[in-house]
Amino acid sequence: MNESSYCECVVEKKSTVKDFAIKSILIALAVIITLVGMLNKYILLVAAVAWYLLITFWSRFQVVYEYVFVDGQIDFDKILGGSARKNAKRIDLETAVIVAPQSSRALDGYKHLQGKTFDFTSLDPAREKQVYVIVNKGDKDTELIRFEPDETMITFMKKKAPRKVQEY
């Protein structure tokens, strides 16, 4: 019988120094434009637009990653501000070379690769030991995908591709 497997995992990305700096610059620009706009009504219109854009894009700094595993296929979705969902990456476990914790010796042979890196982690130093890496054969080049699966997802991945998934 064909056994289907489904699992999803949600990870919230922590704010970085870069995010804080961009937010600060946006607020400072909106305040400066507003202060200058008090002298000229046309610049005040620009200030209104600046505040509208600030409010609109503020939620884009809240990022949540959702990993969905269905029958050997993994979708990496990016949820911005709790509402805007975007599929960031989709891979099939058959195209993966190896899946292992980032500290695993099994990845030593792949550290020299210059492929594209996708980071779908929380960037939380306390969760660093839970980060796994997928070395995947992409369309043009080898891809490295960093993510934080839970135990259930690791179990399903191990059932689907026992030789490719390492747990040590």
C-alpha positions in Angstrom: 0.0 0.0 0.0 1.1 3.5 -0.7 1.5 5.3 2.6 1.3 9.1 2.4 3.1 11.3 4.8 2.4 14.9 5.8 4.1 17.1 8.3 4.5 20.9 8.8 6.8 22.9 10.9 6.7 26.6 11.7 9.7 28.7 12.7 9.7 32.4 13.5 12.7 34.4 12.3 14.3 36.7 14.9 14.8 40.3 14.1 18.4 41.1 13.1 20.5 44.2 13.6 20.0 44.9 9.9 16.2 44.9 10.4 16.5 47.3 13.4 18.7 49.6 11.4 16.3 49.7 8.4 13.3 50.3 10.7 15.1 53.2 12.4 16.1 54.8 9.1 12.5 54.5 7.8 11.1 56.2 10.9 13.8 58.9 10.9 13.1 59.7 7.2 9.3 59.8 7.8 9.8 62.2 10.8 12.2 64.4 8.9 9.9 64.6 5.9 7.0 65.4 8.2 8.9 68.2 9.9 10.0 69.7 6.6 6.5 69.2 5.3 5.1 71.6 7.9 6.8 74.4 5.9 5.4 73.4 2.5 2.1 71.8 1.8 3.5 69.7 -1.2 6.1 68.2 1.0 3.4 67.4 3.6 1.7 65.3 0.9 5.0 63.5 0.4 5.2 63.0 4.2 1.7 61.4 4.2 2.9 59.0 1.5 6.0 58.2 3.5 4.0 57.4 6.6 1.6 55.2 4.6 4.5 53.3 3.1 6.1 52.9 6.5 2.9 51.5 8.0 2.3 49.2 5.0 5.8 47.7 4.9 6.3 47.5 8.7 4.7 44.1 8.9 7.1 42.8 6.3 9.8 42.7 9.0 7.9 39.9 10.8 9.0 36.7 9.0 7.8 33.2 9.7 9.0 30.2 7.8 6.8 27.2 7.3 8.1 23.9 6.1 5.6 21.5 4.6 6.6 17.9 3.9 4.3 15.9 1.7 5.3 12.5 0.3 8.9 13.4 -0.2 8.4 16.9 -1.4 9.4 19.9 0.9 7.9 23.3 0.5 9.6 26.2 2.2 7.1 29.1 2.6 7.8 32.6 3.8 5.0 34.3 5.7 5.4 38.1 5.9 3.5 40.0 8.6 1.3 37.0 9.4 -0.7 37.3 6.1 1.4 37.4 2.9 2.5 33.9 2.0 5.1 33.2 -0.6 6.6 29.9 -1.7 10.3 30.5 -1.4 11.6 27.1 -2.4 10.3 23.6 -3.3 12.4 20.5 -3.5 11.9 16.9 -4.0 13.9 14.6 -1.6 14.9 12.5 -4.6 17.1 15.4 -5.8 18.7 15.9 -2.4 22.2 14.5 -2.0 22.2 14.5 1.8 20.2 15.9 4.7 22.2 16.3 8.0 22.6 18.5 11.0 24.9 21.4 10.1 27.5 20.2 12.6 27.5 16.7 11.2 30.7 15.2 9.8 28.6 13.8 6.9 28.6 17.4 5.4 32.4 17.8 5.5 32.7 16.7 1.8 30.2 19.4 0.7 31.7 22.4 2.5 33.7 23.4 -0.5 30.7 23.8 -2.8 30.0 27.3 -4.1 26.3 26.8 -4.8 23.4 29.1 -3.8 22.5 29.1 0.0 19.0 29.4 1.2 18.5 30.2 4.9 15.1 29.4 6.3 16.2 29.4 10.0 15.1 31.5 13.0 18.7 32.9 13.4 18.3 32.1 17.1 21.7 31.1 18.6 19.9 28.9 21.2 18.4 26.8 18.3 21.7 26.5 16.4 21.9 22.8 17.2 18.6 22.1 15.6 19.7 23.5 12.2 19.8 20.9 9.3 21.4 21.4 5.9 20.0 19.9 2.7 22.6 19.6 -0.1 20.3 19.6 -3.2 21.0 19.3 -6.9 19.4 22.5 -8.3 18.5 23.4 -11.8 21.9 24.9 -12.6 24.0 24.4 -9.5 24.2 22.7 -6.2 22.1 24.4 -3.5 22.5 24.4 0.3 19.3 24.8 2.2 19.4 25.6 6.0 16.3 24.9 8.0 15.1 23.8 11.5 12.8 20.7 11.2 11.2 19.1 14.1 11.5 15.4 15.1 8.4 14.4 13.2 9.7 15.9 10.0 13.0 14.2 10.4 11.2 10.9 10.9 9.1 11.3 7.8 12.2 12.3 5.8 14.1 9.3 7.1 11.3 7.0 6.1 11.2 8.4 2.6 15.0 8.5 2.0 16.8 6.5 4.7 20.2 6.7 3.1 20.1 10.4 2.5 19.0 11.6 5.9 21.6 11.6 8.7 20.7 12.4 12.3 24.2 12.7 13.7 
